[in-house]
Amino acid sequence: MTSVIPALIDSLRKAAQGDVSTDFPLAVRTSVRVGGAARIFVKPKDPQALVAALGVLSDAGVPWHALGGGANTIVGDAGIDGAVFKLGTDFSPDQVEEQGDAVLMTLGAGAPSSRFVSLAKDMKGVGVAAWASGIPGTIGGLVAMNAGTPAGSMSDHLEAVEVATPSGLSWIPKEKLELRYRHCKLPKGAVLSRARCRVRRGTDEERAAEQRAVKADLEKRKRTQPLTQPNSGSVFVNPPGDFAGRLIEAAGLKGTQRGGAQISSRHANFIVNVGEAKAADVIDLLVLARRAVKNATGIDLVPEVRLVGTFDPPLPAELEPHHQLPIHLAREQVHA
Ligand SMILES: Cc1cc2nc3c(=O)[nH]c(=O)nc-3n(C[C@H](O)[C@H](O)[C@H](O)COP(=O)(O)OP(=O)(O)OC[C@H]3O[C@@H](n4cnc5c(N)ncnc54)[C@H](O)[C@@H]3O)c2cc1C
């Protein structure tokens, strides 16, 4: 994609029935506040409009990327050469169904992750609030990342997801998502539109215990994480039996700065934006930390953050396998 054709934008507006912008700055849409612009930024009205917009892009050969709350995303400084989908909080109405001692909740992928917590609480459910309360982002991000904490994760509750492709909407049962630690396999190019989750109803005692656990978790986060500075959460996943933050700290890198980015002096697995950081500064620190930990321990740290779009300078070879580009899917490509 080199230039955006006005006719394409018109068709997209009609299909998406929502806002469509060009050269839309993405730094403000990510929690670490770095990166360039999206060539096209689309906010579809609802799941059907999302399918229609995907069809327009597919026919025009324009790749796309789904952005949630940007709480786990680093966009390259040269931006995203394609379309970025952002689903609104009201993209799909919540549906709640009571089933014996459980509640089945169907939530739109654009809803904030806090909706999952608050709805479960309203329905007297347990097993959600304690782990999900401190995780920023959207339902789409919670599912795509299989986000969680040692107290629980999205896979504990997920029943099925609805995905949109240029050929329509379809439901995928959780068994097909290969859910494991911070991993969920979605069909190539599919955009999550809704998630169906099951929450067990708890007793008064269980709910009170959960509220105490939430309080303790949020207090711990305040104490141990750099929550007042822009960041994208843990940048590396924890290697088996150890903690990425402990390994980076042991390598002596806490507080190390490159440009406007810094390895947090509070938590070494967080990179914070201390000024006018560029994505390139964040990447420098990711590479520095990976190499230092590899030299000291032989462990290859794997990024948890999603590196999306075009990086300038290009990503070093060691991060390239973790690079997420916008994806194009032709209408006739049926997903697995
Ligand atoms: C302060 C802080 C604390 C955090 N603590 C935790 C924690 O305890 N545990 C944890 O697991 N994470 C944590 N995170 C990371 C982050 O909050 C989670 O990964 C969250 O689920 C990301 O959601 P998001 O909507 O912001 O996703 P984004 O960053 O927007 O996207 C992440 C990935 O999900 C995909 N995605 C998002 N929406 C869709 C969609 N509709 N369709 C298809 N793909 C989609 C994106 O393409 C991308 O690959 C933390 C982050 C911060 C900033």
Ligand as a Chemical Component Dictionary entry (heavy atoms), coordinates in Angstrom:
data_LIG
# 
_chem_comp.id                   LIG 
_chem_comp.type                 NON-POLYMER 
_chem_comp.pdbx_formal_charge   0 
_chem_comp.three_letter_code    LIG 
# 
loop_
_chem_comp_atom.comp_id 
_chem_comp_atom.atom_id 
_chem_comp_atom.alt_atom_id 
_chem_comp_atom.type_symbol 
_chem_comp_atom.charge 
_chem_comp_atom.model_Cartn_x 
_chem_comp_atom.model_Cartn_y 
_chem_comp_atom.model_Cartn_z 
_chem_comp_atom.pdbx_ordinal 
LIG C1  C1  C 0 0.237   -2.178  33.776 1  
LIG C2  C2  C 0 -0.038  -3.434  33.023 2  
LIG C3  C3  C 0 -0.228  -4.633  33.713 3  
LIG C4  C4  C 0 -0.465  -5.810  33.031 4  
LIG N1  N1  N 0 -0.673  -6.967  33.733 5  
LIG C5  C5  C 0 -0.919  -8.120  33.069 6  
LIG C6  C6  C 0 -1.141  -9.356  33.784 7  
LIG O1  O1  O 0 -1.126  -9.410  35.000 8  
LIG N2  N2  N 0 -1.374  -10.471 33.056 9  
LIG C7  C7  C 0 -1.418  -10.471 31.699 10 
LIG O2  O2  O 0 -1.659  -11.522 31.078 11 
LIG N3  N3  N 0 -1.213  -9.320  30.994 12 
LIG C8  C8  C 0 -0.971  -8.165  31.636 13 
LIG N4  N4  N 0 -0.751  -7.001  30.935 14 
LIG C9  C9  C 0 -0.751  -7.031  29.457 15 
LIG C10 C10 C 0 -2.121  -6.681  28.810 16 
LIG O3  O3  O 0 -2.912  -5.964  29.710 17 
LIG C11 C11 C 0 -2.858  -7.945  28.393 18 
LIG O4  O4  O 0 -2.103  -8.709  27.472 19 
LIG C12 C12 C 0 -4.205  -7.584  27.751 20 
LIG O5  O5  O 0 -5.001  -8.727  27.647 21 
LIG C13 C13 C 0 -4.016  -6.940  26.386 22 
LIG O6  O6  O 0 -5.278  -6.487  25.951 23 
LIG P1  P1  P 0 -5.395  -5.355  24.846 24 
LIG O7  O7  O 0 -6.813  -5.265  24.446 25 
LIG O8  O8  O 0 -4.751  -4.114  25.304 26 
LIG O9  O9  O 0 -4.548  -6.021  23.656 27 
LIG P2  P2  P 0 -3.637  -5.309  22.565 28 
LIG O10 O10 O 0 -2.341  -4.914  23.165 29 
LIG O11 O11 O 0 -4.379  -4.291  21.804 30 
LIG O12 O12 O 0 -3.386  -6.568  21.591 31 
LIG C14 C14 C 0 -2.676  -7.700  22.045 32 
LIG C15 C15 C 0 -2.847  -8.807  21.034 33 
LIG O13 O13 O 0 -4.216  -9.172  20.979 34 
LIG C16 C16 C 0 -4.697  -9.079  19.629 35 
LIG N5  N5  N 0 -6.086  -8.636  19.656 36 
LIG C17 C17 C 0 -6.654  -7.663  20.418 37 
LIG N6  N6  N 0 -7.945  -7.545  20.096 38 
LIG C18 C18 C 0 -8.197  -8.443  19.111 39 
LIG C19 C19 C 0 -9.354  -8.791  18.340 40 
LIG N7  N7  N 0 -10.534 -8.201  18.517 41 
LIG N8  N8  N 0 -9.228  -9.754  17.399 42 
LIG C20 C20 C 0 -8.034  -10.389 17.182 43 
LIG N9  N9  N 0 -6.919  -10.096 17.874 44 
LIG C21 C21 C 0 -7.004  -9.142  18.824 45 
LIG C22 C22 C 0 -3.800  -8.045  18.959 46 
LIG O14 O14 O 0 -3.807  -8.221  17.537 47 
LIG C23 C23 C 0 -2.465  -8.384  19.594 48 
LIG O15 O15 O 0 -1.875  -9.477  18.968 49 
LIG C24 C24 C 0 -0.510  -5.802  31.598 50 
LIG C25 C25 C 0 -0.322  -4.602  30.906 51 
LIG C26 C26 C 0 -0.092  -3.416  31.605 52 
LIG C27 C27 C 0 0.088   -2.142  30.838 53 
# 
loop_
_chem_comp_bond.comp_id 
_chem_comp_bond.atom_id_1 
_chem_comp_bond.atom_id_2 
_chem_comp_bond.value_order 
_chem_comp_bond.pdbx_ordinal 
LIG C1  C2  SING 1  
LIG C2  C3  SING 2  
LIG C2  C26 DOUB 3  
LIG C3  C4  DOUB 4  
LIG C4  N1  SING 5  
LIG C4  C24 SING 6  
LIG N1  C5  DOUB 7  
LIG C5  C6  SING 8  
LIG C5  C8  SING 9  
LIG C6  O1  DOUB 10 
LIG C6  N2  SING 11 
LIG N2  C7  SING 12 
LIG C7  O2  DOUB 13 
LIG C7  N3  SING 14 
LIG N3  C8  DOUB 15 
LIG C8  N4  SING 16 
LIG N4  C9  SING 17 
LIG N4  C24 SING 18 
LIG C9  C10 SING 19 
LIG C10 O3  SING 20 
LIG C10 C11 SING 21 
LIG C11 O4  SING 22 
LIG C11 C12 SING 23 
LIG C12 O5  SING 24 
LIG C12 C13 SING 25 
LIG C13 O6  SING 26 
LIG O6  P1  SING 27 
LIG P1  O7  DOUB 28 
LIG P1  O8  SING 29 
LIG P1  O9  SING 30 
LIG O9  P2  SING 31 
LIG P2  O10 DOUB 32 
LIG P2  O11 SING 33 
LIG P2  O12 SING 34 
LIG O12 C14 SING 35 
LIG C14 C15 SING 36 
LIG C15 O13 SING 37 
LIG C15 C23 SING 38 
LIG O13 C16 SING 39 
LIG C16 N5  SING 40 
LIG C16 C22 SING 41 
LIG N5  C17 SING 42 
LIG N5  C21 SING 43 
LIG C17 N6  DOUB 44 
LIG N6  C18 SING 45 
LIG C18 C19 SING 46 
LIG C18 C21 DOUB 47 
LIG C19 N7  SING 48 
LIG C19 N8  DOUB 49 
LIG N8  C20 SING 50 
LIG C20 N9  DOUB 51 
LIG N9  C21 SING 52 
LIG C22 O14 SING 53 
LIG C22 C23 SING 54 
LIG C23 O15 SING 55 
LIG C24 C25 DOUB 56 
LIG C25 C26 SING 57 
LIG C26 C27 SING 58 
# 
